Amino acid sequence: MKLLNGILLFTLSVSIHAASAADYSLAINHGRVIDPESGLDSIRHIGISGSEIISISEQPLTAKKVIDATGMVVSPGFIDLHTHSPTPLGEYYQAFDGVTTALELEAGFFPILGYGSAISDKPLINYGASAGYAAMRIFEKNGMKISSGSPTHSPVGIKGWFTAVMYFITDFETALSASFNEQATEQELEKLRELLLSDLDKGAIGIGLALDYFSDAIQEAEMRMIFEVAAQRNATIFVHVRRGIDGDPSGLREVINYASQYGASVHICHISHNAISNLELFLAEVKAAQASGIDISTEVLPYNAGSAFISAAVFGRDWQTIFNISFEDVELAATGERFNQAMWEQYRKEHPDSQVIHHYLKEEWTQRAVQEPGVIIVSDLLSMDSREKKVAPHNGAFSKVLGRYVREQDLLELPTAISKMTLLPAQRLENYAPAFRRKGRIQENMDADITIFNPETIRDNATYDNPYQEASGIMHVIVNGQAIISDGRQIEGVFPGERIIAK
């Protein structure tokens, strides 16, 4: 009788296991699974049902579809906090860089409900944006009256706020004069406060404050209003600090001071591009602010150039001294042509919406920022609208870190690098946007956003001369439980991405 009961129990156990296995829509077997939060770094087998991870097993799993990840790293999908390319082309190249969630948080977008109009019907990966304060200011200073229904078709571009402005404003010189140089009146500040609160209510992921572009215009009263709103709503401000002469920390200190006064949360965008030659001081002051209890974080993009519109406020100042460069260090993004003074003056006057790439960082500074504990990796990918229009080659940012800095130069341990691309950005956002509590991890009951790559072949391929090249070594990308890249090739007709809001 005992033998019979044992056989029955064994049979029941096998049948239950088989039934549960049949519930997996996807299994990933034999991969080196790295979960930065739990510290898991071992061969495991992952079972996915729908959009969730429901099993992490020491034994191989069966499922309707099985990925053999032998020899590959199975990582949480990369989360990019700083991208400006909510376009089909941008999503395509970010997917091939392992990105499963791409966010426009530095510049943001306004009105927030218009963000991502070019991809919202068929999102390849997850997307979202902060409340774009710059666009709010431009609209308000130019008397634009924005309702919840306009624009009905928001444009996309290199900077979401800039192209939104261009959609409505035909007199660009007037826009520049009023919006980029004039201080806001008390009435305008109240309207801007209302606009900020409104877009936060609609799900904006914090506040995008491209402060450096408005250095002459945004002064103390306006800064206080912005930080008051952020503190009131517990919303992080993603700020491009005011930039002084090479190495000047005044802009960083200003933001830290306001964050301390109001108890606001701040994230410093592209720290090496603001610190330039004074990176060690910037990193030290961020660390000291954290130690004092300020909720502050920062990021780095693994590139040694910056990119902006030639009309940016910084180029109206003594930019050659600020960046310690000259005309020949700047190229026109669309063609790669280097500037001279005559060409520069012409483009500033006649083509203010031209994107330029200015080369002003040293590789050792970039490497140092990448290595700093707690610094998040981002791409700062510019708008990819057409392969005929060149942009900075940031569509390989994550693959560059993993291939060059981890494998080739041994600057970081692999789990540390993965944490900077997954867990750290998720933790930066999760207190305000709860959706991120389920991202950036490979654990049971987490979102099935997963990147699988070959650690021996992963690397970036994009160059300034030829930016439209996919990274190598990204073999499988899974978004919300559905594969969008399989065996290094895009799966046609699959668009599982979702808009993420802070609700």
C-alpha positions as CSV (number, residue, x, y, z in Angstrom):
1,M,0.0,0.0,0.0
2,K,2.9,2.4,0.9
3,L,4.5,1.6,-2.5
4,L,1.2,2.4,-4.3
5,N,0.8,5.6,-2.4
6,G,4.4,6.6,-3.2
7,I,3.8,5.9,-6.9
8,L,0.6,7.9,-6.8
9,L,2.3,10.8,-5.1
10,F,5.2,10.7,-7.6
11,T,2.7,10.6,-10.5
12,L,0.7,13.5,-9.0
13,S,3.9,15.5,-8.5
14,V,5.0,15.0,-12.1
15,S,1.6,15.9,-13.5
16,I,1.5,19.1,-11.4
17,H,5.0,20.0,-12.7
18,A,4.0,19.3,-16.2
19,A,0.8,21.4,-15.9
20,S,2.7,24.3,-14.4
21,A,5.4,24.1,-17.1
22,A,2.6,24.3,-19.7
23,D,1.6,27.6,-18.2
24,Y,4.9,29.2,-19.3
25,S,4.6,31.2,-22.4
26,L,8.4,31.5,-22.6
27,A,11.3,29.8,-20.9
28,I,14.9,31.0,-20.9
29,N,17.3,28.1,-20.1
30,H,20.9,27.7,-19.3
31,G,21.8,31.4,-19.1
32,R,24.0,33.2,-16.6
33,V,21.4,35.1,-14.8
34,I,22.5,38.3,-13.1
35,D,20.1,40.0,-10.8
36,P,21.8,43.1,-9.2
37,E,19.3,43.4,-6.3
38,S,19.5,39.9,-4.9
39,G,23.1,39.3,-5.9
40,L,22.2,36.2,-8.0
41,D,24.9,35.5,-10.6
42,S,24.6,31.9,-11.6
43,I,23.2,29.5,-14.2
44,R,19.4,29.6,-13.9
45,H,16.3,28.9,-15.9
46,I,13.5,31.4,-16.1
47,G,9.8,30.8,-16.6
48,I,7.6,33.6,-18.0
49,S,3.9,33.7,-18.1
50,G,2.3,36.7,-19.9
51,S,4.2,39.8,-18.9
52,E,5.7,38.4,-15.7
53,I,8.6,36.3,-14.5
54,I,6.9,33.6,-12.5
55,S,9.8,31.1,-11.9
56,I,13.5,31.1,-11.5
57,S,14.6,27.5,-11.4
58,E,17.8,25.5,-10.9
59,Q,16.4,23.0,-13.4
60,P,15.6,23.6,-17.1
61,L,12.0,24.5,-17.9
62,T,9.7,23.6,-20.7
63,A,7.3,26.1,-22.3
64,K,5.5,27.0,-25.4
65,K,8.7,28.8,-26.6
66,V,12.2,28.1,-25.2
67,I,15.3,30.2,-25.6
68,D,18.6,28.4,-25.1
69,A,20.8,31.0,-23.5
70,T,23.9,28.8,-23.1
71,G,27.0,31.0,-22.9
72,M,25.0,34.2,-22.6
73,V,24.2,36.7,-19.9
74,V,20.5,37.0,-18.9
75,S,20.1,40.6,-17.5
76,P,17.2,42.8,-16.6
77,G,16.3,44.9,-19.6
78,F,18.3,48.1,-19.7
79,I,16.5,51.3,-18.5
80,D,17.6,54.5,-20.2
81,L,16.7,57.6,-18.2
82,H,18.0,60.0,-20.8
83,T,17.0,59.7,-24.4
84,H,15.5,62.1,-26.9
85,S,14.3,59.7,-29.6
86,P,10.7,58.5,-29.3
87,T,10.7,57.5,-32.9
88,P,10.4,54.1,-34.7
89,L,14.0,54.4,-35.7
90,G,15.2,55.4,-32.3
91,E,13.3,52.5,-30.7
92,Y,14.8,50.1,-33.2
93,Y,18.4,51.1,-32.4
94,Q,17.8,51.2,-28.7
95,A,16.3,47.7,-28.8
96,F,19.5,46.5,-30.4
97,D,21.4,48.1,-27.6
98,G,19.4,46.1,-25.1
99,V,17.1,48.9,-23.9
100,T,13.6,47.8,-22.9
101,T,12.5,51.1,-21.4
102,A,13.6,54.5,-22.9
103,L,12.7,57.7,-21.0
104,E,12.9,61.4,-21.9
105,L,13.6,62.8,-18.4
106,E,16.2,65.6,-18.9
107,A,14.2,67.9,-21.3
108,G,10.8,66.2,-20.7
109,F,7.8,66.9,-22.8
110,F,4.8,69.3,-22.8
111,P,2.0,68.7,-22.9
112,I,2.8,65.3,-21.4
113,L,0.0,63.4,-23.1
114,G,1.4,64.3,-26.5
115,Y,4.7,62.5,-25.8
116,G,5.6,59.6,-28.1
117,S,2.9,60.3,-30.7
118,A,5.1,58.7,-33.4
119,I,5.3,55.4,-31.6
120,S,2.2,55.3,-29.3
121,D,0.3,53.1,-31.8
122,K,3.1,50.6,-32.1
123,P,5.6,50.9,-29.3
124,L,8.5,48.5,-29.6
125,I,9.8,49.2,-26.1
126,N,8.5,50.9,-23.0
127,Y,8.6,54.7,-23.0
128,G,7.7,57.7,-20.9
129,A,8.7,61.3,-20.1
130,S,9.0,63.9,-17.4
131,A,7.1,67.2,-17.4
132,G,9.0,69.4,-19.8
133,Y,9.5,72.7,-18.0
134,A,11.4,74.3,-20.9
135,A,8.5,73.8,-23.3
136,M,6.1,75.1,-20.7
137,R,8.1,78.2,-20.3
138,I,8.4,78.8,-24.0
139,F,4.7,78.4,-24.6
140,E,3.8,80.7,-21.7
141,K,6.3,83.4,-22.6
142,N,5.0,83.4,-26.1
143,G,1.3,83.6,-25.1
144,M,0.5,80.1,-26.3
145,K,-2.7,78.8,-24.7
146,I,-2.5,75.0,-24.4
147,S,-5.5,72.9,-23.8
148,S,-5.6,69.2,-22.9
149,G,-6.4,68.4,-26.4
150,S,-3.6,70.2,-28.2
151,P,-1.5,69.6,-29.9
152,T,-3.5,66.8,-31.4
153,H,-0.4,65.4,-33.1
154,S,2.7,66.4,-31.2
155,P,5.9,66.3,-33.2
156,V,9.0,64.5,-32.1
157,G,12.6,65.5,-32.5
158,I,16.0,65.9,-31.0
159,K,14.6,67.5,-28.0
160,G,10.9,67.0,-27.4
161,W,10.3,70.4,-25.9
162,F,12.1,72.2,-28.8
163,T,10.3,70.5,-31.6
164,A,7.0,71.0,-29.8
165,V,7.8,74.7,-29.8
166,M,8.7,74.7,-33.4
167,Y,5.3,73.0,-34.2
168,F,3.5,76.1,-32.9
169,I,5.9,79.0,-33.3
170,T,6.9,80.4,-36.7
171,D,8.8,83.5,-35.4
172,F,11.8,81.6,-33.9
173,E,13.7,84.8,-33.2
174,T,10.9,86.1,-31.0
175,A,10.7,82.8,-29.2
176,L,14.4,82.8,-28.4
177,S,14.3,86.4,-27.2
178,A,11.3,86.1,-24.9
179,S,11.7,82.5,-23.7
180,F,15.4,82.1,-23.3
181,N,16.3,85.6,-22.0
182,E,13.4,87.2,-20.2
183,Q,12.6,86.5,-16.5
184,A,9.0,85.3,-15.8
185,T,6.5,87.7,-14.3
186,E,4.6,86.7,-11.1
187,Q,1.5,85.9,-13.3
188,E,3.6,83.7,-15.6
189,L,5.1,81.9,-12.6
190,E,1.7,81.1,-11.3
191,K,0.6,79.8,-14.7
192,L,3.8,77.7,-14.9
193,R,3.1,76.3,-11.5
194,E,-0.3,75.2,-12.7
195,L,1.1,73.7,-15.8
196,L,3.7,71.7,-13.8
197,L,1.1,70.4,-11.4
198,S,-1.3,69.5,-14.2
199,D,1.3,67.4,-16.1
200,L,2.4,65.7,-12.9
201,D,-1.2,64.9,-12.3
202,K,-1.4,63.3,-15.7
203,G,1.5,61.0,-15.1
204,A,4.7,62.8,-16.0
205,I,7.7,61.0,-14.4
206,G,9.1,64.0,-12.5
207,I,10.1,67.3,-13.8
208,G,12.6,67.9,-16.7
209,L,14.6,71.1,-16.2
210,A,17.0,71.9,-19.0
211,L,18.2,74.8,-16.9
212,D,21.4,75.5,-18.8
213,Y,19.5,76.5,-21.9
214,F,17.7,79.2,-19.9
215,S,20.6,80.5,-17.7
216,D,19.9,84.1,-18.3
217,A,16.1,83.8,-17.8
218,I,15.4,81.5,-14.9
219,Q,16.3,83.2,-11.7
220,E,15.7,82.8,-7.9
221,A,11.9,83.2,-7.8
222,E,11.4,80.7,-10.6
223,M,13.8,78.2,-9.2
224,R,12.0,78.4,-5.9
225,M,8.7,77.7,-7.5
226,I,10.0,74.7,-9.4
227,F,11.6,73.2,-6.3
228,E,8.5,73.9,-4.2
229,V,6.3,72.0,-6.7
230,A,8.8,69.1,-6.8
231,A,8.9,68.9,-3.0
232,Q,5.2,69.1,-2.7
233,R,4.7,66.2,-5.1
234,N,7.8,64.2,-4.1
235,A,8.7,64.4,-7.8
236,T,12.4,64.2,-8.9
237,I,13.8,67.1,-10.9
238,F,16.0,65.9,-13.7
239,V,18.2,68.9,-14.2
240,H,20.8,70.0,-16.7
241,V,22.6,72.4,-14.4
242,R,23.8,75.9,-15.4
243,R,27.2,75.5,-17.0
244,G,30.0,78.0,-16.2
245,I,33.5,78.1,-17.5
246,D,35.2,74.7,-17.7
247,G,35.0,73.1,-14.2
248,D,32.9,75.8,-12.5
249,P,30.8,74.0,-9.8
250,S,28.4,76.9,-9.2
251,G,25.6,75.3,-11.2
252,L,25.8,72.1,-9.3
253,R,26.0,73.9,-5.9
254,E,23.0,75.9,-6.8
255,V,20.8,72.8,-7.4
256,I,22.1,71.1,-4.3
257,N,21.3,74.2,-2.2
258,Y,17.7,74.4,-3.4
259,A,17.3,70.6,-2.9
260,S,18.5,71.0,0.6
261,Q,16.2,73.9,1.4
262,Y,13.1,72.3,0.0
263,G,13.8,68.7,0.6
264,A,13.4,68.0,-3.1
265,S,14.7,65.1,-5.0
266,V,17.2,65.9,-7.8
267,H,19.0,64.0,-10.5
268,I,22.0,65.6,-12.2
269,C,22.1,64.9,-15.9
270,H,25.4,63.9,-17.7
271,I,27.7,64.9,-14.9
272,S,31.0,64.6,-16.9
273,H,29.6,67.0,-19.6
274,N,29.0,69.6,-16.9
275,A,32.1,69.0,-14.8
276,I,34.5,68.8,-17.8
277,S,38.0,69.0,-16.3
278,N,36.7,69.3,-12.7
279,L,34.9,65.9,-12.5
280,E,36.5,64.8,-9.3
281,L,35.1,67.8,-7.4
282,F,31.6,67.3,-8.9
283,L,31.6,63.6,-7.9
284,A,32.8,64.5,-4.4
285,E,30.1,67.1,-4.0
286,V,27.4,64.8,-5.1
287,K,28.7,62.2,-2.7
288,A,28.8,64.7,0.2
289,A,25.2,65.8,-0.6
290,Q,24.1,62.2,-0.4
291,A,25.9,61.8,2.9
292,S,24.1,64.8,4.3
293,G,20.7,63.3,3.5
294,I,19.9,65.0,0.2
295,D,18.1,62.8,-2.3
296,I,20.5,63.3,-5.2
297,S,21.7,61.0,-8.0
298,T,23.6,61.4,-11.2
299,E,24.4,59.8,-14.6
300,V,27.0,59.6,-17.3
301,L,26.8,58.9,-21.0
302,P,29.9,57.0,-22.3
303,Y,30.9,59.5,-25.0
304,N,33.3,62.4,-25.1
305,A,31.2,64.9,-27.1
306,G,28.1,66.9,-26.4
307,S,25.3,67.7,-28.7
308,A,22.9,70.6,-28.8
309,F,21.1,73.0,-31.1
310,I,23.4,75.7,-32.4
311,S,20.9,78.2,-31.0
312,A,21.4,76.8,-27.4
313,A,21.9,79.5,-24.8
314,V,25.4,78.3,-24.0
315,F,26.5,79.1,-27.6
316,G,25.4,82.7,-27.0
317,R,27.9,82.9,-24.2
318,D,31.7,82.6,-24.3
319,W,31.4,78.9,-25.3
320,Q,35.0,78.6,-26.5
321,T,36.2,79.4,-23.0
322,I,33.4,77.4,-21.3
323,F,34.3,74.2,-23.2
324,N,37.9,75.0,-23.8
325,I,37.5,74.4,-27.6
326,S,37.3,76.3,-30.8
327,F,35.2,76.2,-34.1
328,E,37.1,73.3,-35.5
329,D,36.1,71.1,-32.5
330,V,32.5,71.4,-33.5
331,E,30.8,69.6,-36.3
332,L,27.4,69.8,-38.0
333,A,25.6,66.6,-37.0
334,A,23.8,66.2,-40.3
335,T,26.9,66.2,-42.4
336,G,29.9,65.8,-40.2
337,E,31.3,69.1,-41.6
338,R,33.6,71.0,-39.2
339,F,32.9,74.7,-38.6
340,N,34.9,77.8,-39.1
341,Q,33.9,81.2,-37.8
342,A,32.0,82.3,-40.9
343,M,30.0,79.0,-41.2
344,W,29.2,79.2,-37.4
345,E,27.8,82.7,-37.7
346,Q,25.8,81.8,-40.7
347,Y,24.2,78.7,-39.1
348,R,23.5,80.5,-35.8
349,K,21.6,83.1,-37.8
350,E,19.9,81.2,-40.6
351,H,19.6,77.6,-39.2
352,P,19.0,77.9,-35.5
353,D,17.5,74.4,-35.3
354,S,20.7,72.7,-36.6
355,Q,22.2,70.1,-34.3
356,V,25.9,70.4,-33.6
357,I,28.3,68.0,-32.0
358,H,31.1,69.6,-29.9
359,H,34.0,67.5,-28.8
360,Y,35.3,68.7,-25.5
361,L,35.8,65.7,-23.1
362,K,38.7,63.5,-22.5
363,E,38.3,59.7,-22.4
364,E,39.8,59.4,-18.9
365,W,37.1,61.7,-17.6
366,T,34.4,59.6,-19.1
367,Q,35.9,56.4,-17.8
368,R,36.2,57.9,-14.3
369,A,32.5,58.8,-14.2
370,V,31.5,55.4,-15.5
371,Q,33.5,53.7,-12.7
372,E,32.1,55.9,-9.9
373,P,29.8,53.9,-7.6
374,G,26.1,54.8,-7.9
375,V,26.5,56.7,-11.2
376,I,23.8,55.5,-13.7
377,I,24.6,54.8,-17.4
378,V,22.5,56.6,-20.0
379,S,22.6,57.2,-23.7
380,D,21.5,60.8,-24.3
381,L,20.4,59.5,-27.7
382,L,19.3,62.3,-30.1
383,S,16.3,62.1,-32.3
384,M,16.6,59.4,-35.0
385,D,14.1,60.5,-37.6
386,S,15.7,59.4,-40.8
387,R,18.9,57.5,-41.7
388,E,19.7,60.3,-44.1
389,K,20.2,62.7,-41.2
390,K,23.2,61.9,-39.0
391,V,23.2,62.1,-35.3
392,A,25.7,61.5,-32.5
393,P,26.3,57.7,-32.3
394,H,24.8,57.2,-28.9
395,N,22.7,54.2,-30.0
396,G,25.4,51.8,-28.7
397,A,25.8,53.3,-25.2
398,F,25.1,50.3,-23.1
399,S,26.9,47.9,-25.5
400,K,29.9,50.2,-25.4
401,V,30.1,50.0,-21.6
402,L,29.7,46.2,-21.6
403,G,32.0,45.5,-24.5
404,R,34.8,48.1,-24.1
405,Y,34.8,49.1,-20.5
406,V,33.9,45.8,-18.9
407,R,35.3,43.1,-21.3
408,E,38.2,44.9,-23.0
409,Q,39.4,47.3,-20.3
410,D,38.2,45.6,-17.1
411,L,37.1,48.9,-15.7
412,L,34.0,47.4,-14.1
413,E,32.8,44.0,-12.9
414,L,29.9,42.8,-15.1
415,P,27.3,42.7,-12.3
416,T,28.2,46.3,-11.3
417,A,27.8,47.5,-14.9
418,I,24.5,45.8,-15.2
419,S,23.3,47.3,-12.0
420,K,24.1,50.8,-13.4
421,M,21.9,50.1,-16.4
422,T,19.0,48.3,-14.6
423,L,18.5,48.4,-10.8
424,L,19.9,51.9,-10.2
425,P,17.7,53.6,-12.7
426,A,14.7,51.6,-11.4
427,Q,15.4,52.5,-7.8
428,R,15.8,56.2,-8.8
429,L,12.3,56.2,-10.2
430,E,10.3,53.7,-8.1
431,N,9.3,56.0,-5.2
432,Y,7.5,58.3,-7.5
433,A,6.6,55.9,-10.3
434,P,5.7,52.6,-8.7
435,A,5.8,50.8,-12.1
436,F,9.6,50.7,-11.7
437,R,9.4,48.6,-8.5
438,R,8.8,45.7,-11.0
439,K,11.6,46.6,-13.4
440,G,15.4,46.4,-13.2
441,R,15.3,43.0,-11.6
442,I,15.1,39.3,-12.5
443,Q,13.0,37.9,-9.7
444,E,9.7,36.1,-9.5
445,N,6.7,38.5,-9.9
446,M,8.7,41.1,-11.7
447,D,8.1,42.4,-15.2
448,A,9.5,40.2,-17.9
449,D,11.7,42.9,-19.4
450,I,14.9,41.0,-20.2
451,T,18.0,41.5,-22.3
452,I,20.2,38.5,-23.3
453,F,23.6,39.1,-24.7
454,N,26.8,37.4,-25.6
455,P,29.5,38.8,-23.2
456,E,32.3,37.8,-25.6
457,T,30.9,39.7,-28.7
458,I,28.8,42.6,-27.3
459,R,30.1,46.0,-28.4
460,D,29.0,49.2,-30.0
461,N,29.5,49.8,-33.8
462,A,28.0,53.2,-34.4
463,T,30.4,56.0,-35.3
464,Y,30.1,59.8,-35.9
465,D,30.6,59.1,-39.6
466,N,28.1,56.2,-39.7
467,P,25.8,56.3,-36.7
468,Y,23.1,54.0,-38.1
469,Q,24.7,50.7,-37.1
470,E,23.2,48.2,-34.6
471,A,25.3,47.1,-31.7
472,S,26.7,43.5,-31.8
473,G,26.0,40.8,-29.3
474,I,22.5,41.6,-28.2
475,M,20.9,38.2,-29.0
476,H,17.4,38.4,-27.4
477,V,15.3,41.3,-26.1
478,I,12.1,40.6,-24.3
479,V,9.6,43.4,-23.4
480,N,6.6,42.7,-21.2
481,G,7.1,39.0,-21.8
482,Q,7.3,39.2,-25.6
483,A,10.5,38.8,-27.7
484,I,11.2,41.7,-30.0
485,I,14.7,40.5,-30.9
486,S,15.4,36.8,-31.4
487,D,18.8,35.4,-32.3
488,G,20.0,38.9,-33.1
489,R,17.2,39.7,-35.5
490,Q,14.1,41.9,-35.0
491,I,10.8,40.0,-34.9
492,E,8.5,41.8,-37.4
493,G,5.1,42.9,-36.3
494,V,5.6,42.7,-32.6
495,F,5.1,45.8,-30.5
496,P,4.7,45.0,-26.8
497,G,6.0,48.3,-25.4
498,E,3.9,50.3,-23.1
499,R,3.7,54.0,-22.0
500,I,4.8,54.3,-18.4
501,I,3.3,56.9,-16.2
502,A,3.8,57.9,-12.6
503,K,0.6,56.6,-11.2
